[in-house]
Amino acid sequence: MGKVKVFVKDGCYKCPSAKEVGAVLKKEGLEVLYYDMDTVDGLAEASYYGILSTPTLIVEDRDENTLADFRGVVPTPQQIKEVLHR
């Protein structure tokens, strides 16, 4: 299966919901990585993907190819699972 990268930062009103979606997916066995864009490491990873807004969720396959990205919106866990099973 793939993985989900969740990009968040302080002061983002949708970010708690994005973290919650990540937690649900993690409980279901999916690999979920969190990046705080208020840190140097988080900004570096965000720069790689050209991310300028939060929350952003990147869905990747096993080979780290991007399957979908959700920028400024919070998808449901079901939407992410549908992307992974295409």
N, C-alpha and C positions, 0 to 999 in steps of 0.2 A: 504494500500500500504506500501511499505518499505521506506528505507532511504538510503542516500548516505553519506559516510564520505570521505572528501577530505583532504589529507595530503600534505602539501606544505612547502617550506622553501625558504629563500632568496638565490639568486644566482642560482636558478633552472630555466633553460631556458624554460622548458615545463610547469612550474607551472602556469603562467598566462593563458594558454589555459585550464588547468584543472579547474581553478577558473571560467573561462567563461562557461565551460560545467555545472558546479555547479549552476551558476546563471541562465542559461537557464532552468535547471530542477526545480529550486526553483520557477521560474515564472510560471511553469506548475503545481505547487502545491505539488511538492515532497519535503519531508523534507531533507535538505542538511546541514550537519555540517562540519565546516572547522577546521582543526588543523594545527597550525604553529609548525613545528618541531624545530624551533629556541627557543621555550619556554619549560619550565619544563612540563607544562600540555600537550603540544603537543607531547613531547618525551615520556611521560608516556603512553598516548593513543597509540602511535606508537609501543611502546614496547609490549603492550598487544597483538597486531596483528603481531608482528615480522617484522615490516616494517623497512627496512634499506635504501630504496631509495625513491626519490620523482620524479615526483608526484606519489601518490598512491590513488586510489579510491576504497573504499570498498562498495559493495552493499549488504544491509541486508534486510531481510523480517521484518514483524511487530514484530516478536518475537526475533529480533536481531540475527538471524542465518545468517551467511555469505552465500550469494548466489553466489558471484563472487568477484574477486579482480583484479584490473588492476594496475600492478606495473611497474613504469618507462615508461608507455605509457598513452596516453590520449584517452579514448574511445569517441565515439560520443554520444550525448544524446539518439539517437535511439538505440544504442547498450545497454545502461543501461536500457532503457524501455523494451527492449526485454528480458533481464535477469529477470526483475521484473514480467513480464507477462508469464513466463514459467510455 
